[in-house]
Amino acid sequence: MLTCQRDKFQLQGKISYLNCAYMSPMMKKVEKAGINGIMAKRKPYKIMAEDFFKDGETARLLFSQLINSPDTNRNVLIPSASYGLANVAKNLPKKKGEIVVVEGQFPSNIYPWMSEKAYKLVTIARPKDLQNGGKKWNEDILMAINQNTAAVAIGHVHWADGTLFDLRAIREATRKHHAALVIDGTQSVGALPFDWQQIQPDALICAGYKWLMGPYGLGMAYYGEMFDQGTPIENNWINRKDAENFAGLVNYKEQYLEGSLRYEVGEHSNFILLPMLIAAMKQIIKWDPASIQDYCEALMKDSLHTLRENGFRIADDDQRAHHLFGIRLPKNVNMETVQKQLKAKKVNVSLRGDAIRVSPHVYNQPKDVNRLTGALMAALHQ
Ligand SMILES: Cc1ncc(COP(=O)(O)O)c(C=O)c1O
C-alpha cells in the first residue's frame, strides 16, 4: 500500500487541494525537468538532430507501459485532447452515422464531432436515480449501439462525477456493429488502470496535465490501425518520411510517417514540456494506477461513510472511480453555503453540474479529507 507522497510535491500546508481533475500540482522532479529544458536552450549548439526524436521515443514507450499496449509507435504526442480528437473525427473510416456520447460530456469530445456534419450525435441521458445509476447508464449506452453507430466516443469515467463506463462491454458491442471505440482518457489514464489488451480501443486520447501529471500543453494519444491511412489535420515536416535527414528536408515527400505517427503535433520535440511529461509518467508507472486507486479509496472511506449517513449522496462504490467522484447535497443544504464553508476551511474542489467533484491523489492526507468533511457537515448544520 502506498504511503502519502506529499514530499514529492510543492504543496502548501494551508490549502487542501482535492482537485487533481482540474489540474495536477507539480511534482518537484517534473519542475526540475522543465527548468533543465529551459536552460538547455541557452546553448542551442548542444541540441543535436537526434535530440528532436529521442525524448519522443521515450514518451511513447512509457505511455505503452502505462496502458499495457504492445506497439509503442501507435502512441503520439498531442498538445490537447481536442487536437487528438480532431484527428479522430476527421479520419473515421465510417464517413457518416451516429456518434454515441453521454450527457454532460466534456466539450473536447463533442465539438470535433459537431463540426463533421455527416455525423449525428446521440446523447445518452444520465439516469435520474443515483442508486445503481452507473449500471443503468451503461445499459442505456449498450442499447444505443447498432448498425447506424459510427463510433462510441466516451471517457472511461465521467469527468464531472466519476461514473465508470464499462469499456469492455462497450467494446464488444461496437465490434459487433463495426463501430469505432474512441476514448477520452484525460480524466482517468494515470490514476485508473487502463489495460489496452482488454479493451483494444481504436483511439485513446489523453490531455497530459491532470492524471498524467505533466505540464499544460502536452498529452498522449494512441491511434489504432483504423487510422493508418488517414490525413492528419496539420502538415508538419517532422511527420513526413525521412524527416530525420535534416540536410534533405527540401526533398519534399508525399508520404507521411507510417501509421499513427502522422498524427503527432508539430514541434513535438518540445525541449521543455516533453522532459516534464516523461518525468511525470515515470513516477506514475512506479506508483502504479491500481495503487493510486487503493490509496484514494482508503483515504476517503471514513469520510464518505459519515457523509452518506448524513444524507449526502455519492454513487455506489463499484460504479464510480476512487480518484474522482461527485458528492451531491441533501435537499436542505444549499450550494452557496457549502461553497462558503469550503472556502473558509481552504478546501479546493470543483463544482460540476449538481455535484461537488472531489478528486484526491497520493499527495493528499487525512487532514485534507477531514477539512472537506468538516466543511460539508458545517453546511448541513447551518
Ligand atoms: C474529459 C476531459 N477531456 C479533456 C479535457 C481537456 O481538453 P483539452 O485538452 O482539449 O483542453 C478535460 C478538461 O477538463 C476533460 O475533463
The ligand as an ORCA input file, in Angstrom:
! r2SCAN-3c Opt
* xyz 0 1
  C     -12.748     14.677    -20.014
  C     -11.855     15.803    -20.408
  N     -11.271     15.773    -21.609
  C     -10.449     16.752    -21.999
  C     -10.161     17.832    -21.190
  C      -9.217     18.886    -21.657
  O      -9.371     19.093    -23.005
  P      -8.326     19.915    -23.895
  O      -7.041     19.213    -23.747
  O      -8.913     19.827    -25.235
  O      -8.284     21.291    -23.339
  C     -10.767     17.908    -19.929
  C     -10.547     19.062    -19.046
  O     -11.165     19.238    -18.027
  C     -11.620     16.852    -19.529
  O     -12.197     16.851    -18.328
*
